């Protein structure tokens, strides 16, 4: 999972204003979210998955990290609602990944 280490100073008008967070706060939040998602998806088999979080632009960092780690598969969660087209991060990873990529659609009603 890639995350941003920039401090959150505000948000777009459609979203509530976020509190100030440090880069460490963002790293910890990313690690926790990734661990929870993998555990929810795989249950007891989650312990066999090596998790990585890295600071930076999501698409680039996911591809770079997959190449460095010798990844066998990249799994991406699709964001958005009804669109069948992948987002910009998914498109970048699909075009540049050193291994197969699985894009998992969001649950119906989620998004």
Secondary structure, DSSP 8 states (H G I E B T S, - for coil): -EE--S------TTS-------HHHHHHHHHHHHHHHHHHHHGGGGGGS----EES-HHHHHHHHHHHHT-SEEEEE--SSS--S--HHHHHHHHH-SSEEEEE---TT--
